[in-house]
Structure formats: structure tokens, C-alpha cells
Amino acid sequence: MAKTTRGKGLWNTPSRGRGTCPVCQSTRIKCLHTNVTEVGAQLKVCKKCRNKDL
């Protein structure tokens, strides 16, 4: 992973970048990747869901 998704850069994000992924519903996981839905809304998703079509 890039250094922006681990370590000191996460301390400035809310909840250290962790939360529940809106796609796979995994809890306490890092949701750092932006994914755009068909409607045009941007979602923060986890590493597993960053390449999925929404």
C-alpha cells in the first residue's frame, strides 16, 4: 500500500480512517479509497471493494 494509506498520515483523518465499508459491510476496516457510484456519489470504500462496480 502507499504510504498515504498507512502510518502517520492516518492520524489526521476521522477515526484514523477506519469505519464500516458501505459495500461489503465489513466493520472496523480502513475505508480510504474513493469509489464513484452510477448516480455520481462518491463513497469511501475498503481495499477489497475499491475496484468493484457500484
Residue, then its C-alpha position, 0 to 999 in steps of 0.5 A: m500500500a502507499k504510504t498515504t494509506r498507512g502510518k502517520g498520515l492516518w492520524n489526521t483523518p476521522s477515526r484514523g480512517r477506519g469505519t464500516c465499508p458501505v459495500c461489503q459491510s465489513t466493520r472496523i476496516k480502513c475505508l480510504h479509497t474513493n469509489v464513484t457510484e452510477v448516480g455520481a456519489q462518491l463513497k469511501v470504500c475498503k481495499k477489497c471493494r475499491n475496484k468493484d462496480l457500484 
